[in-house]
Structures are given as structure tokens and as C-alpha cells.
Amino acid sequence: MRVCWSAGGRLSVPVRALARSGRGVPVDRVLTLVAVTVYLDHAATTPVRPEVAARYAQELTRVGNPSSLHSAGRDARRRLEEAREQLAAAVGAEPAEVIFTSGGTEADNLALKGGYWARRTADAALRTVAVSSVEHHAVLEAAEWLGTHESADVRRLRVGGDGVLDLAHAEEVLGRGGVAVVSVMWVNNETGAVQPVREVAALAHAAGVPVHSDAVQAVGHVPVDFAGSGLDAMSLSGHKLGAPVGTGALVARRSFGLEPVEHGGGQERGVRSGTLAVAGACALALAVESAVAEQAAEATRLRRLRDRLVAAVVATLDGVTLTGPAIDVPGGDDARRHPGIAHLTVEGADADALLLGLDMAGIAASSGSACHAGVQEASHVLLAMGRDAERARSALRFSLGRTTTDADVDAVVSALPAVVENARRAHATRRSSRAASSGRTGGGHTPLASAGSSGGQV
């Protein structure tokens, strides 16, 4: 494929490979893309902090396996344990509760699978895994795997229209007994809704059930105190707060029984085997410490930018709605939302067209839904919140971070009206084409069951 840069930082590529039937894209047309100048996808990944990059680079020049007995190994072990202490202090945990992992997904799998196996070993009657219906796929897929391969009874806990957990439903599920483990995320990665994890922990502990929380979007963004939360385990990931990709941890109380998901040398309390990456652990600990130290001031700054963006977009464009808990006082200290996430639905538009239009304008954002084989799927989070499938495919998530400025917000507010207009035009054209095609072929198909209609929903 021919690729060339043109004046003004624009990247031109032929879109022959992108042409699809019914998409209205001429085969020989050249698509002009603008180099990204506004990055508003920090919830997907955020730049490595300069001080963290320097520490990481320094550690990469050192040698020593922390499991070795010679002096280089002992020195590596010392640095590793100092990183463990540093991370634990930042999140309100004990050093012995920190289990280093490769990221949030591994930590979630270790908590769900390892916790379930440990509980089943102690009591075979404990077969239920209860997870919120808006969890990250790392939790949902781990739970479904246990249902398919380990005969677990997977129960998805309902949320309200604002995406916040229905505590009455959680209490109902716990009251039925037989629950091995509960997992409720601290902050939703799509809408930014903060979940009532302390209340969940209290309900679960009253029923004798341990609780895990995916805190990947919480640490460094909202106040997190592991000891004070009542949780038994929580996951965190480095690349969401300024550490390199491939770093993370499961923070788990010693009383939270775990079985290993993988086997080997028995590192990390015997539940996470493998040679420990000292450089990654040091980088992670420094990033967590820095993010937590800046959290309050940064939250205030990001909240102001987020609320300005939302207010301007909603005032300018009809049919654009903020999802998640309402913003009561713009710029105020709203404990119910992630300070840097603005999740919007755009009536009459598809997320893929919106994202492509923004990308062509030099703005990086995301939708909350997954894309498989080029087909945009409806967001399971929005479906769980009661939105219909069409609205659940129309989401835009702007996630702000350390590098976000007022100029970035201005760029979005300026570019979005034209992007939305073009996306709506394309959406209307596709709907008309489908309707015409359906009429020619006799039309009609059996609607698929909505997401979450099976698999242990109650």
C-alpha cells in the first residue's frame, strides 16, 4: 500500500483495502488522515511518566535474578522488595499483600479463577461467581470460562440506568448462598461510573464471601485505600497511570485464598510463578506513587476540562447525551464519576464513523464497544444500562489525562459538529440501503437475543 506524508502533517493512503460493499467508499479514492495532535484516549493507555521512564531505563542496565542467592541476585531482590513496599504504601496495603503481575488482565484472572478454585477446594458447595454486568472483559470472560470449564454458576449483577450497581440485587444474589467469590469493578472503564465497592464488601462479608475489585481505572484517578475499602483483592495496571505496558499487580489479603493459574517456580506467594521483572516492578511502584500523590490536584484539573467539554458538546449538538451518573455541579468534587472520562452517545450515528472522523481531524478517542473483524459491536455496558442496541453502538469516550489541555478541549468542540454530521449522513444512507435490500429479498430476520440475556443472568 502506498503511504505518503503531505504538507501540513497529513497522511494520505489509498483506501482500496478499506472499500466495502454498501459503505459508499469509491475504490480509487484517497483517504487523507491527519497526524494525531489531540490524544484523548488515556483510559486505553497513557504516556509513560518521564521519571518512570528514567527509572525503568536505569533498572534495565542492571543484572540479577531476584531468586538467585549471589550478590547480584540479592541486590535485585532488595530493589524488588523496596518497590513492593513503595506500591503498598501508595494504595493503603501491606507489602506482603502485593503480588506483581503483567497487568490488569492477569491480575483479574488470578483473582477470579484462583479465588474460585481455593473456595471450591474448601467447600464444594460454593459454585456461584457473581460479577457486575458492566465489568471489563478480563473479568467477564474469566467468569464465563469458569462457567464453561469448571461448572461455575455465573451470576451477573444488575446496574441502574446510570451504570451504578444495584445493591439490592447484589444482596439478593448473596442471600441465596453458595457464592464463591464476588467481583465488582471500582470505576467503569467506559462510563467512568464509580461503584459502591465498600458497600458491596460489607454485604458480601456479611454472607461470608470474599470480594475482588478491578481497580485499573481507579488507582491514581480516585481516592483508593485498600485497607479501608474492605476488599479482599484488587487489580491494578501500570500503563493506565504512567508505567510501561506489561506491569501490574494483584493486591490480595493473606486471608484471601488463591490457587495458581500457572505453575512453575512458586514465586509471589506460590500463586504467580515466573522470574520477576525487577525493572517493571520498580517502574510500576514509582508510577503508582506519583499518580496517587498528584491525584487530588489532577482530579480537580481534569474535572474542569471534562465538564467544559461535556457542556459545550451537549449545548452545540442535538441528540448527544452524557452517560453514567449525572454531573451535579460542573467542576465540583463529584465522587460518583472518574474525573477524566466523558462518555457520550450520539443519536443517529455509528461509533466507527465517529471515531474515523475524529481520527481524520487529528483527535484520538474511543468508543466503549469492542470491534471484531471490522464490525462494531454494541457496548455490553450500555446494554446492561438499558440502552437499545442502536444507541449502544453510538458511543464516544473521551478520556483525559496528564497531557490534556484547554486547547485539546477546544479542538474537540470545534471538530465534533462536522464529524457528527458526516457520521449521521453515513448512518442514514446505510439504513436506507439495508431497508431497500430487505424489501428486495422479502426482508426480515429473527432478532438475536440481547447481550446478557443468558449465561446466568438473574
C-alpha positions in Angstrom: 0.0 0.0 0.0 1.3 3.4 -0.9 1.6 5.7 2.1 2.9 9.3 1.9 3.1 12.4 4.1 1.8 15.6 2.6 2.2 19.2 3.7 0.6 20.1 7.0 1.3 16.8 8.6 -1.4 14.9 6.6 -1.0 11.2 5.9 -2.5 10.1 2.6 -3.3 6.4 1.9 -5.3 4.6 -0.8 -8.4 3.1 0.7 -8.8 0.3 -1.8 -8.4 -2.2 1.1 -11.0 -0.4 3.1 -13.7 -0.4 0.5 -16.7 -2.4 1.5 -19.9 -3.1 -0.2 -22.6 -0.7 0.9 -20.1 1.6 2.6 -20.2 4.2 -0.1 -16.4 4.4 -0.4 -15.1 4.7 -4.0 -12.4 2.1 -4.6 -9.9 4.5 -6.0 -10.5 7.3 -3.6 -7.5 8.5 -1.5 -8.3 9.0 2.2 -6.4 11.8 3.9 -5.6 11.3 7.6 -4.2 14.0 9.9 -1.4 13.1 12.3 -2.8 12.8 15.8 -2.4 16.1 17.7 -5.0 15.6 20.4 -4.8 12.5 22.4 -8.0 11.8 24.5 -7.8 8.1 25.0 -5.9 8.0 28.3 -8.2 5.3 29.7 -6.9 3.0 27.0 -3.2 3.8 27.7 -1.4 6.9 28.9 2.1 8.2 28.2 4.9 6.8 30.4 5.9 9.4 33.0 9.4 10.9 32.4 10.6 10.0 35.8 9.3 6.4 35.4 10.9 6.0 32.0 14.3 7.1 33.5 13.9 4.7 36.4 12.9 1.9 34.1 15.9 2.6 31.8 18.2 2.6 34.7 16.9 -0.7 36.0 17.3 -2.3 32.6 21.0 -1.8 32.8 21.3 -3.9 36.0 21.6 -7.7 36.1 20.4 -10.2 38.7 17.6 -12.7 39.1 15.8 -11.9 42.4 15.5 -15.6 43.1 19.3 -16.1 42.9 21.5 -16.3 46.0 24.6 -14.5 44.8 25.1 -10.8 45.4 23.6 -9.6 42.1 20.5 -11.7 42.9 20.3 -10.4 46.4 20.6 -6.8 45.2 17.8 -7.4 42.7 15.7 -8.9 45.5 16.3 -5.8 47.6 15.2 -3.5 44.8 12.1 -5.6 44.2 11.0 -5.6 47.8 11.6 -1.9 48.0 9.2 -1.5 45.0 6.7 -3.7 46.7 6.8 -1.5 49.9 6.5 1.6 47.8 3.5 0.4 45.9 1.8 -0.9 49.0 2.2 2.3 50.9 0.7 4.3 48.0 -2.6 2.2 47.9 -3.0 1.5 51.6 -1.9 -2.1 51.7 0.7 -4.2 53.4 3.8 -5.2 51.3 3.0 -8.9 51.7 -0.3 -8.2 50.0 1.2 -7.1 46.7 1.6 -9.8 44.0 3.3 -8.4 40.9 1.7 -9.4 37.6 2.0 -8.5 33.9 -1.1 -6.2 34.1 -4.7 -5.9 35.0 -5.9 -8.9 32.9 -3.6 -11.4 34.5 -4.5 -10.0 38.0 -8.2 -10.3 37.3 -7.8 -13.9 36.1 -5.7 -14.8 39.1 -8.3 -13.3 41.5 -11.4 -14.9 39.8 -10.0 -18.3 38.9 -7.6 -18.6 41.7 -10.1 -17.4 44.3 -12.9 -19.7 42.9 -10.6 -22.7 43.0 -9.5 -22.1 46.5 -13.0 -21.6 47.7 -14.3 -24.7 45.9 -11.5 -26.8 47.4 -12.5 -25.7 50.9 -16.3 -26.2 50.2 -17.5 -28.0 47.1 -21.0 -26.4 47.5 -19.6 -22.9 46.6 -20.2 -22.8 42.9 -21.5 -19.3 42.2 -19.4 -16.5 40.8 -21.1 -13.1 41.0 -19.8 -10.3 38.8 -21.4 -7.0 37.8 -22.9 -6.8 34.3 -20.6 -3.9 33.4 -17.2 -5.5 34.2 -14.2 -5.3 31.9 -14.0 -8.3 29.6 -11.0 -9.5 31.6 -13.4 -10.3 34.5 -16.5 -11.2 32.4 -14.6 -13.7 30.2 -12.7 -15.2 33.2 -16.1 -15.8 34.9 -17.6 -17.3 31.8 -14.6 -19.6 31.4 -15.3 -20.8 34.9 -18.9 -21.4 34.0 -17.9 -23.4 30.8 -15.0 -25.4 32.1 -15.5 -25.5 35.9 -19.3 -25.8 36.2 -19.5 -22.4 38.0 -22.9 -20.7 38.2 -22.2 -17.3 36.8 -24.5 -14.5 38.0 -24.3 -11.0 36.5 -25.3 -8.3 39.0 -27.6 -5.7 37.6 -26.9 -2.0 37.3 -29.2 1.0 37.0 -29.6 3.4 34.1 -26.7 5.4 35.4 -24.4 2.3 35.3 -24.1 2.0 39.1 -24.6 -1.4 40.8 -28.0 -2.3 42.1 -27.1 -3.1 45.7 -30.5 -4.7 46.4 -29.9 -7.2 43.6 -26.4 -8.0 44.9 -27.8 -8.6 48.3 -30.5 -10.9 46.8 -27.9 -13.0 45.0 -25.7 -13.2 48.1 -28.7 -14.2 50.1 -29.2 -17.4 48.0 -25.9 -18.8 49.3 -23.3 -20.8 47.6 -21.3 -17.8 46.3 -17.6 -18.5 46.0 -16.4 -15.0 45.0 -17.8 -11.6 44.0 -16.1 -9.2 41.6 -17.3 -5.6 41.2 -15.0 -3.0 39.4 -14.1 0.2 41.3 -14.5 2.5 38.3 -16.1 1.6 35.0 -13.7 1.9 32.1 -16.4 3.1 29.6 -18.7 5.4 31.5 -16.4 6.4 34.4 -19.1 5.5 37.0 -17.7 4.8 40.4 -19.1 1.7 42.0 -20.0 1.3 45.7 -17.2 -1.2 46.5 -17.3 -0.6 50.2 -21.0 -1.3 50.4 -20.5 -4.4 48.3 -17.7 -5.6 50.5 -19.9 -5.1 53.6 -22.8 -7.1 52.1 -20.5 -9.9 50.9 -18.6 -10.2 54.1 -21.9 -10.5 56.0 -22.6 -13.5 53.8 -19.0 -14.9 54.3 -18.0 -14.2 50.7 -14.7 -12.5 49.6 -14.8 -9.6 47.2 -12.4 -8.7 44.4 -12.4 -5.3 42.5 -10.9 -4.4 39.2 -9.3 -1.1 40.2 -7.5 -0.5 37.0 -9.3 2.8 36.3 -9.4 3.8 39.9 -5.8 3.9 41.2 -4.4 7.3 40.7 -7.7 8.7 39.5 -10.0 8.5 42.5 -9.0 8.0 46.2 -8.1 4.4 46.8 -7.4 2.9 50.2 -7.2 -0.9 50.1 -7.2 -1.4 53.8 -10.2 0.9 54.3 -12.2 -0.4 51.4 -13.0 -3.8 53.0 -12.0 -5.6 49.7 -10.1 -8.9 49.8 -8.3 -8.3 46.5 -8.0 -5.6 43.8 -6.2 -5.4 40.5 -4.2 -2.5 39.0 -2.4 -1.9 35.8 0.7 0.2 35.1 0.0 1.6 31.7 -3.2 3.4 32.8 -1.2 5.6 35.2 2.2 6.2 33.6 4.1 3.0 33.8 5.1 0.8 30.9 2.7 -1.8 29.4 3.3 -5.2 30.9 3.3 -4.1 34.5 0.6 -4.6 37.1 -0.3 -6.2 40.4 -3.0 -8.0 42.3 -3.2 -6.7 45.9 -4.7 -9.5 48.0 -5.1 -10.0 51.7 -3.3 -13.0 53.1 -6.7 -14.4 54.2 -7.9 -14.4 50.6 -7.2 -17.9 49.4 -5.7 -18.3 45.9 -4.8 -21.2 43.7 -2.2 -20.6 41.0 -3.4 -20.2 37.4 0.0 -21.1 36.1 2.7 -23.3 37.6 6.5 -23.1 37.9 8.9 -21.8 40.4 6.4 -20.7 43.0 7.2 -17.0 43.1 4.9 -14.5 44.6 3.3 -16.4 47.5 3.3 -19.5 45.3 0.5 -18.3 43.1 2.3 -16.4 40.4 5.3 -18.3 39.1 7.9 -16.8 36.8 11.1 -14.8 37.1 10.1 -11.4 38.5 10.7 -8.3 36.3 12.5 -6.0 38.7 12.6 -3.1 36.2 8.9 -3.4 35.6 8.1 -3.6 39.4 10.3 -0.5 40.1 8.6 1.4 37.3 5.2 0.4 38.4 5.8 1.4 42.0 7.1 4.8 41.1 4.2 5.5 38.7 1.6 4.5 41.3 3.3 6.6 44.0 3.4 9.6 41.6 -0.1 9.2 40.4 -1.5 8.9 43.9 0.4 11.9 45.1 -1.0 14.0 42.3 -4.5 12.5 42.4 -6.4 15.2 44.2 -5.0 18.2 42.3 -5.1 16.4 39.0 -8.7 15.3 39.6 -9.7 18.9 40.1 -8.0 20.0 36.9 -9.4 17.2 34.8 -12.9 17.6 36.2 -12.9 21.2 35.0 -11.8 20.2 31.5 -14.2 17.3 31.3 -17.2 19.3 32.4 -16.3 22.1 29.9 -16.1 19.6 27.1 -19.4 18.0 28.0 -21.2 21.3 28.5 -20.0 22.7 25.1 -20.8 19.5 23.1 -24.3 19.0 24.6 -25.2 22.6 24.1 -23.9 22.6 20.5 -25.3 19.2 19.2 -28.8 17.8 19.5 -29.1 14.1 20.4 -25.9 13.9 22.3 -26.2 12.5 25.8 -23.8 12.0 28.7 -24.0 8.5 30.1 -23.3 7.5 33.7 -24.1 9.4 36.9 -25.2 13.0 36.4 -22.7 15.8 36.9 -24.4 17.7 39.7 -22.1 20.8 39.9 -19.9 21.3 36.9 -16.3 21.3 38.0 -17.3 20.3 41.5 -15.9 17.4 43.6 -18.1 14.7 42.1 -17.2 11.4 43.8 -19.5 9.4 41.6 -17.5 9.7 38.4 -14.0 9.3 37.1 -12.8 12.9 36.8 -11.3 12.5 33.3 -13.9 10.3 31.5 -16.7 11.8 29.3 -18.8 9.1 27.8 -21.4 10.3 25.2 -23.9 8.7 23.0 -24.7 10.3 19.6 -28.2 9.6 18.3 -28.3 8.5 14.7 -24.6 7.8 14.3 -22.3 4.8 14.5 -19.2 4.8 16.7 -16.9 3.6 13.9 -17.8 6.5 11.7 -17.5 9.0 14.6 -14.0 7.6 15.5 -12.8 7.7 11.9 -14.0 11.3 11.5 -12.2 12.3 14.7 -9.1 10.5 13.7 -9.1 12.3 10.3 -9.3 15.6 12.3 -6.2 14.6 14.4 -8.2 13.6 17.5 -7.7 10.2 19.2 -10.8 9.0 21.2 -12.5 5.6 21.5 -15.9 4.0 21.8 -16.7 1.7 24.7 -17.6 -1.2 22.5 -15.5 -3.9 21.0 -14.7 -4.3 17.3 -14.4 -7.8 16.0 -13.4 -8.4 12.3 -14.2 -4.9 11.4 -17.8 -5.0 12.8 -18.6 -2.5 15.5 -20.5 -4.3 18.3 -22.9 -2.8 20.8 -21.4 -1.9 24.1 -22.3 -4.5 26.7 -22.1 -1.8 29.3 -24.7 0.4 27.6 -26.9 -2.7 27.0 -26.7 -3.5 30.7 -27.8 0.1 31.5 -30.9 -0.4 29.4 -29.9 1.3 26.2 -31.1 -0.3 22.9 -28.6 -1.9 20.5 -28.5 1.1 18.2 -27.8 3.6 20.9 -25.2 1.1 22.4 -23.3 1.3 19.1 -23.2 5.1 19.1 -20.8 5.8 22.0 -17.8 8.1 22.2 -15.4 8.1 25.1 -13.1 11.0 25.6 -10.7 10.1 28.4 -8.5 13.0 29.6 -5.1 12.6 31.3 -1.9 14.4 32.4 -1.2 15.8 28.9 -4.7 17.2 28.3 -5.1 20.9 27.9 -7.8 23.5 27.3 -6.6 23.6 23.7 -7.4 19.9 23.3 -10.9 20.5 24.6 -11.3 23.4 22.1 -10.2 21.2 19.3 -12.8 18.6 20.1 -15.6 21.2 20.4 -14.6 22.7 17.1 -14.2 19.4 15.1 -17.1 17.4 16.5 -20.1 19.1 14.8 -18.8 18.3 11.3 -17.8 14.8 12.4 -21.3 14.1 13.8 -23.0 15.5 10.7 -21.0 13.2 8.4 -21.5 10.2 10.6 -25.2 10.7 10.8 -25.4 11.1 7.0 -23.5 7.8 6.6 -25.7 6.1 9.1 -28.9 7.3 7.3 -27.5 6.1 4.0 -26.7 2.7 5.4 -30.1 2.4 7.0 -31.8 3.3 3.7 -29.6 0.7 1.8 -30.5 -2.0 4.3 -34.2 -1.2 4.1 -34.1 -1.3 0.3 -32.2 -4.6 0.3 -34.6 -6.1 2.8 -37.5 -5.1 0.7 -36.0 -6.7 -2.4 -35.3 -10.0 -0.6 -38.5 -10.3 1.3 -36.8 -8.8 4.3 -36.9 -9.8 7.9 -34.7 -11.8 10.2 -35.1 -13.1 13.6 -33.6 -10.7 16.1 -30.8 -12.0 18.2 -31.2 -12.1 22.0 -29.8 -9.1 23.6 -26.4 -9.3 25.2 -26.5 -10.6 28.7 -29.8 -12.5 28.2 -28.2 -15.8 29.0 -25.2 -17.0 31.0 -26.7 -16.9 34.4 -28.4 -13.5 34.3 -30.9 -13.1 37.1 
